[in-house]
Amino acid sequence: MRISVVTIFPQMFHAVTDYGVVGRAVENNLVSIEPVDLRSFGQGQYKRLDDRPFGGGPGMVMLAEPIVECIGRLRQKTKDDAPVIYLSPQGKRVDHQDISKFSKMSEMILLCGRYEGIDQRALDIIGAEELSIGDYVISGGELAAMVLIDAVVRQIPGVLGNEQSSSQDSFTDGLLDCIHYTRPKLVAGHEIPAVLLSGDHEAIRYWRLKQSIGRTWLLRPDLLEQKYLNKEQQQALTDFQEEFEKEQA
Ligand SMILES: C[S@@+](CC[C@H](N)C(=O)[O-])C[C@H]1O[C@@H](n2cnc3c(N)ncnc32)[C@H](O)[C@@H]1O
């Protein structure tokens, strides 16, 4: 997969390309991440990229023409169906389904805004899809693009080893992940659930399923509303709820 990122701060992307899971995927040629310096498309001697908003008001707006030109140049190198995604607080909130869809694509172009945002005509001309990382505003699209890149890249087959498979991660099957424990067995008087030391793989599998469904019920009931539970999952939820009620009593 090739991910091109249009930004005024290309250096920021070392934070994803040089570290951790995404860094290894880049090293192993499973993905290439190519920041494109928008400044080189800027206007005049000072490579200007912004101007005051028509109609007045605070802040600056990113110029349409450098963005249209830059995306046009990238489009010549990418397939026609490569999406152009403008990271924007006004876009659709990204979820696991979007990430899964993007991870199957061979190319995508990300566009990072700054200041008050981008002249609307640029977005109309390039046909950008707007995606948000949440209902809050950050200062630029770069961090949002990095969030998207990290989430997409970890879904690309071969990026995570078997030990780290994303198949158990929260949201993958519409549920939250189970809880986890590691050594030592006792921390400040807190023990771990005995079943995890039992060596009984079937009992451990069922306990994890119960935790996963139970925590989804407790913390994200909205997810459960959208999910069909099979017989075993329904039983695991009932067991969790009974244990939970006993603990609360
Ligand atoms: C300061 S913000 C502009 C916010 C804009 N004035 C508004 O209120 O909708 C600058 C840039 O940060 C990025 N950005 C801010 N919040 C975001 C979010 N929640 N998701 C994705 N990108 C975001 C966008 O690229 C945006 O153009």
Ligand as a Chemical Component Dictionary entry (heavy atoms), coordinates in Angstrom:
data_LIG
# 
_chem_comp.id                   LIG 
_chem_comp.type                 NON-POLYMER 
_chem_comp.pdbx_formal_charge   0 
_chem_comp.three_letter_code    LIG 
# 
loop_
_chem_comp_atom.comp_id 
_chem_comp_atom.atom_id 
_chem_comp_atom.alt_atom_id 
_chem_comp_atom.type_symbol 
_chem_comp_atom.charge 
_chem_comp_atom.model_Cartn_x 
_chem_comp_atom.model_Cartn_y 
_chem_comp_atom.model_Cartn_z 
_chem_comp_atom.pdbx_ordinal 
LIG C1  C1  C 0  -7.885  24.253 13.720 1  
LIG S1  S1  S 1  -8.500  23.022 12.635 2  
LIG C2  C2  C 0  -9.763  23.884 11.776 3  
LIG C3  C3  C 0  -11.087 23.690 12.411 4  
LIG C4  C4  C 0  -12.229 24.371 11.662 5  
LIG N1  N1  N 0  -12.151 25.792 11.800 6  
LIG C5  C5  C 0  -13.557 23.866 12.239 7  
LIG O1  O1  O 0  -13.928 24.336 13.310 8  
LIG O2  O2  O -1 -14.169 22.969 11.647 9  
LIG C6  C6  C 0  -7.220  22.849 11.464 10 
LIG C7  C7  C 0  -7.160  21.498 10.775 11 
LIG O3  O3  O 0  -6.987  20.466 11.718 12 
LIG C8  C8  C 0  -7.551  19.258 11.247 13 
LIG N2  N2  N 0  -8.472  18.735 12.275 14 
LIG C9  C9  C 0  -8.908  19.386 13.380 15 
LIG N3  N3  N 0  -9.715  18.619 14.121 16 
LIG C10 C10 C 0  -9.815  17.437 13.484 17 
LIG C11 C11 C 0  -10.514 16.229 13.739 18 
LIG N4  N4  N 0  -11.296 16.093 14.813 19 
LIG N5  N5  N 0  -10.384 15.200 12.869 20 
LIG C12 C12 C 0  -9.606  15.323 11.772 21 
LIG N6  N6  N 0  -8.907  16.448 11.472 22 
LIG C13 C13 C 0  -9.008  17.499 12.297 23 
LIG C14 C14 C 0  -8.224  19.582 9.908  24 
LIG O4  O4  O 0  -7.365  19.171 8.862  25 
LIG C15 C15 C 0  -8.355  21.088 9.963  26 
LIG O5  O5  O 0  -8.357  21.676 8.695  27 
# 
loop_
_chem_comp_bond.comp_id 
_chem_comp_bond.atom_id_1 
_chem_comp_bond.atom_id_2 
_chem_comp_bond.value_order 
_chem_comp_bond.pdbx_ordinal 
LIG C1  S1  SING 1  
LIG S1  C2  SING 2  
LIG S1  C6  SING 3  
LIG C2  C3  SING 4  
LIG C3  C4  SING 5  
LIG C4  N1  SING 6  
LIG C4  C5  SING 7  
LIG C5  O1  DOUB 8  
LIG C5  O2  SING 9  
LIG C6  C7  SING 10 
LIG C7  O3  SING 11 
LIG C7  C15 SING 12 
LIG O3  C8  SING 13 
LIG C8  N2  SING 14 
LIG C8  C14 SING 15 
LIG N2  C9  SING 16 
LIG N2  C13 SING 17 
LIG C9  N3  DOUB 18 
LIG N3  C10 SING 19 
LIG C10 C11 SING 20 
LIG C10 C13 DOUB 21 
LIG C11 N4  SING 22 
LIG C11 N5  DOUB 23 
LIG N5  C12 SING 24 
LIG C12 N6  DOUB 25 
LIG N6  C13 SING 26 
LIG C14 O4  SING 27 
LIG C14 C15 SING 28 
LIG C15 O5  SING 29 
# 
